[in-house]
């Protein structure tokens, strides 16, 4: 059976009513003066993912589909995901031997159940700005 593609705004709104998922994605570019230790990178990753989940749950989200980030760094690529509220992120990447890591780009994707896209976007941006300020990482949103 072929699934009918949603073609207009009304159809898309109906789909949103049915699945109840809020989604958001964004890319960040970091300033060049952001060299960090492995411990600091792991702290940043965990804090960012946990903060986004906390903020979304505070607005009414009741389930995490996933919260994922992909970091481009001087040590290679680092991926992280969170699928349960208040758990540490699952982090993968080959950076065990690296002492100092320079973050260049971050791609974030958030899917949660129970709040709309606009709320997911707003809460995610607030979390990004808070965690980057706390960890002294300067960034800009990529167009």
N, C-alpha and C positions, 0 to 999 in steps of 0.2 A: 504494500500500500504506500503510495506516495503522499508525503506530508505537504499540505498546501503552504506555500511561502507567504509570509505576511507582507502585504504590499502597501498598506497605507497606515497613517498614524492611528486611526481608530482600531485597526487590527493589532497594531503593536501595543497600544494601550491595553487591549483586551488580553494579549499575551502576558503583559506585565502583571495584570490583575491575577492571572492564573498561577504563574510561577512565583511571584512575590520576591524576585531576586533583584538586588541592587548591585550595579556593577560600576567599576571605575578603573581607568588605566591612565598612566602618565609616565613621562620620561624626565629625568633630571640630569643636568650636567653640573659637575662639581668644579669648584675653583681649583687651580693647580697646587695650592699650598695646603694639601690635606693628607699628608703622609701619616699613617697610623700603624700601630702594632696590630698583630693578629688578634690579641685580646680586645683591643679597642674596636676593631672591625666587627667581631662577634657580638660585642655589647651593643653597638649601633644597630646591627641587623635585628637582634632580639628586641631591643627597645622599640624600633620602628614598627615591627609587625605586631607586637603586643599592644602598643599604644593605639594603632589603627583599630585593632579588635576591641579594645576597651571603649574607644570613642563610639564605634558603631553600635556596640551593645548598649551603651548608655542612651542612644537615640532610638532603641527599639529592635535592633537586630537580634535574632534568636538562634542563628546558625551560621557558621562560616562554611561557605563553599570552598574557598581558598583565598589566602592572601599570599601573594608570591612576589619576590623581587629577583631581579637578575642584575648583578653588579659587574661592570667591566672595570678591571683594575690592572695595575702594573704587574700583578702576579698571575693574571689570567682571569677567568670567569668564575664567579661565585653565585650560586643559586640558593635560595632559601624559600621555604613555604611554611605556612601555619594553617592547620585545618581544625584545630581545637582551641576553644577559648581558654586563655590562661595557661597555655603550655609553651615550652620553649620551641623555637623554630627548628625545623629540620634544615640543616645547612650542608651544602655539598660544594666541593671545589678542591683543587690541588694547591693549597697554600700553606701546608704544614711546615715547609722548610723556609718560608719567607719571614723575615723579621719585620720589615716595614713595607706597608702596602699603600699605594696611591690610588684612591678611587677616582675614576673618570666619569662614568655614567651609571645610572640606576634606572631600571624599568620596573614599574610597579603595576600589579594587576590585583584587584580586589573584587571578590564576589561574596556577598552575604545575603542572607534571607531575612526579610522583615522590614527593610527600609528601602526607600527609593534611591535611584542613581544620584540625584542631587544631594541627598544627605550623605551618601557614601563618599562622594567627591569632596564635599565640604569637610567632613570629619577626617578624611585621609589627608587633605592638605594641611589642616590644623596640626595633625600628628606629625607630618613631615617637618613642618616649620618648627615645632617644639623640640623634636628630637635632634634635628640638625643644629638648632641653637644651643641645646644642652651639650652637644658633642663638638661644638665649634666647627661645623662643616658648612662652609659657604657653598651655595648652589643657586642655579636658576632653572626654571622650567624650560624644557626644550620645546620649540614650536613644532 
